[in-house]
Amino acid sequence: MTYPTYLRDCLSAMALFLSVAIVSFGGCDDRASSDDAVPENQQEQPTQEQTTQPTQEQTAQSDDETEGPSCVAGGPEIAGANYTVSQPGLELNAGTEGFLELQVTPAAGFKINLEYPWNLNIGETSGASIEQLVWRTQDALTFTEDTVVFQIPVTTEESGEDYVCGHLRFSICNDSRCDTPREDVSWVVSVE
């Protein structure tokens, strides 16, 4: 089969263009060669738009992962740079139900990110019984720009001191950025 001259010239030009493009861009391999590597201290830093606010798709991948901490009973409060997590202890009579409370309050100039999918995973317990181990945004008792409160029902059967541990993933924002802290949380349940 013979091609008209103009078509043959066009195909030759396309082949030449593709050859130059392949050589110029390092072939078809997506991996960078060692000659193309950028030293770590000279790598481009992400812009604020790239780090400002994660999407729900970015966080959904780890929603169901329970990041169970090695449980050590902490204090009643965690003071972050721009937030406070309150996790007061609980006194309970054996065989009765009570509520563990977790409250997050942003510092001045910050607010709760209402678009971020919050996640509280209950991990270890030492005798306390909790039915719901994964708490999400829609499970919060209060969810406003000023505060978030979770109330977790708990029962115990024997007197003594029990602990409950978990992992909280959340987001707070100011006018220029959003942060997505992760905190290990714990409560002490004193049972009489």
N, C-alpha and C positions, 0 to 999 in steps of 0.2 A: 504494500500500500504506500503510495506516495502522498506527501503532504504539500500543499501550496507553500511557496517560499515564505510568505509572511507568517504562516503558522509555524513553520520550522524555525524561523528567526525568533518568534515569540517564545517557543518552548526552550530554545537554547538560552535565551535571556533569563527565563525563569529558573532553569537549572543552575546557571551561573550565580544568580541572586541567592538561591537556596544554599549553594556551596559556600558562598561568602558568609552568609548568616550563620551557618553551622560552625564554621571555623571561628568567626568573631565571638560567638556566644559559648564557645567551649563544647560544642557537640550537643548531643541529645541527652546527655546525662545531667540530671538535676542536681547531683551532688557537687559541691564546690571543690576544686582541687586545692592542694596545699598552697599553691601560688596565689590563689584567690582569697585565702583566709585573712581575716582582718584581726589584728592583735586585739585581745580582750579589752585593753584600756582605750582603744580607739573605735570600739563598736558604737554604732548610733544608739543613742538613748531613746526610749519610747517617748512620744509626745504626750502631753496631758490628755488629749482626746483619746489616746490609745490606752491610758491607764485610769481614766476617770471613773467609769461605771461599768462593771461586768454585766453582761446580759444574762437573761434567765437560761439561755442555752449553754452559756459558759459554766454556769454553776449547777445545772441539772445533772451533769455527769457524775458529780460526787454527792448528790442529795441523799442517796440511800446508803452511803458508806458510813458506818458507825466508827468514828474515830475514837474508840474507847480509851480513855486515859488510864494511866496507872493511878488508881484512885488514892489520893491523900486528902483528908479533910482539910479544906482551906478555910480562910476567914470568911466573915459575912459579906465582904466586899472586894471587888477587883477594880482598881483604879487605873484605867488606861489613859493614854495621853489626851484623848478627847472624848472620853465616855467613862461611865461608872456602871459596873455590873453588881447588883446587890443580890445576895443569895443567903438570906438569914436562915439560921437553924430552926428547928421545929421541936416542940415538946408535945408528946403524945402519950395517951394511955394505951397499953397493950390491947390489941384486938380492935382498935378504933381507927377511923380514917381521918387523915389530916391533909393539908395542902402545902407542898413545898412551893415557894414563890421565887421567881427569877425576874428581876426588873433591870432593864437597861435604860439609862438616862444619858443623853448626849451632853457634852460640856457646852458652855456658852459659845455661840457662833456656829454650832453644829445642830443637825436635826437627823431624825431617823429616816433612812432611805426606805420609803414606802413601796418602791418598785422592786426591791431586792428580795429574793426568796429566802427568808430566814429559816434556819434549821437548828433544832436542839435535839441532840441524840443522847438518850440516857444510856449509860454504859453499865458500869459495875454498881452493885449494891451489896450490902452485908446484912442481909436479913429483912430489909424493907422490901415490900412488894409493890411494884408499879406495873400497871397493865399496858399503858401506852408508852412505848419507848422512843418513838420519833414524833417530834412536835414541829410543825411548820407554821408559816406566817398565819394561816387561817385558824390555827389552834390557839392563838394568843388571846388572852382575856381582854387586853388593851393593846391596840396597835395604832399609835398616832405619831406625828412628827416629834412630839415631846417625850414620849415614853413607850416602852413595850413591856408588858407584863405577861408571864406565863404562870399558871397555877397548876401544879402537877399533883394529882391525888396519890396518896401513899398510905399503905397500911402496914402495921407490924404486929407480930404475934408474941414476941418475947421481950421482957424488960432488958434494958441495957442501952448501949449506944450503937446506933446503926449509921452507916454513911451511904450516900447516893452520889454518884459521879456522872458527869456527862461532858459533852463538847458542844459549844455554841458557835455557830457561824452567822454573822450578821453584817450590816452595813450602815454607816453613818456618813453624812455629807455636810460640807459647808458650801459657800458660793463658788468655790474654785475646784473642789475635788471630792471624791467619795473614797472612803476607806472600807475595807472588808476584813475586819479583825476576826480572829478565831481564838476562843478562850476555853480552857478546861475549867469546868465549874464543879462545885461539890457542896453538899449540904450535910450537916450532922443532925440526925434524928435521935433525940433523947427520949427513951421509952420507959415509962413507969409501970 
